[in-house]
Amino acid sequence: MTAAAYNAISQSTGEPSLAQSGAGQSGAGQSGAGQDGGTVGAAVTVAGAVLLPPSTRFGPALRAVYAGQLARGRVARVPLLFVAAFQSLGIMLLLRGVVDTGNETTSEQVVAGSTVLVVAFVALNLLAQRFGALRAAGALDYYLTLPIPGSAVVLGTAASYASFAVPGTVITAVVGALLFDLPLSGLWLLLPVAALAGASLAGIGAAIGLLAPRQELATVAGQVGMSVVLFVGIIPADRLPAGANVLRDLVPSTYAVDVLAAAFRPSVDWAAAAADLLVCAVVAVITLTAASMALRRAGNARG
């Protein structure tokens, strides 16, 4: 692919050009990036053609995609900070007035489920919309020309959006604990819970956006997925309708909800908590791998 064609794709999709991504064209045979493998998009210009280097390692690729998407997502940081947190806070305030606050199990489930819902809003709803928009605009062509793993594109994009939701996640957990008179001492578990729940759901959200035939369908599917996470997350397992427990077992975020709910108790079953987090980690690997394959498939379909 020539440099002109490469940059034409970038300009048409709104993504960085070669010059912006660090691939300089100062002369034939000169690389536009250092040799440490940390710059994504490095290229060598030979006789007017752009020759891409071998695939960049996952770590540097992830950091580069994250930084790029973080810069592009700053315009949406206010909606992310407020919408993601306000809907969960509203749910907790509503349930505070209708549920039996004397039942600690119910209180723990409501707060844990509402907190993980903030993560689900970003990982399912927003990420499905983002990748649906990238596919509709042809921006996937840009990422597929970069020598980076598809999983780095998916996880880096998800992490950039998740960064803006971190304050909302913390605020929801703290306010919920105070609202339902739950202890705050175990809230350090929020870190692994949010990270692993977000990663497992991010792969699903990205796959939805990449595989949906239309951008609007990706948006609807992401919202439906978020509703399922809400339904099976805030309702205690023993109060779900008959047969709904099967659905609960299939949703990876419920395992994270159970760990966070246990964090509000005087003692935590660490073996059960570790097993639940391990389930989230395994599902994260599977879904991110599937999303990476969907990224390649979506790009090939356009070609």
Salt bridges, closest charged atoms under 4 A:
GLU15 OE2 - ARG72 NE 3.98
GLU15 OE2 - ARG130 NH2 3.70
GLU108 OE1 - ARG265 NE 2.93
ASP141 OD2 - ARG302 NE 3.75
GLU216 OE1 - ARG214 NE 3.57
ASP258 OD1 - ARG248 NH2 2.73
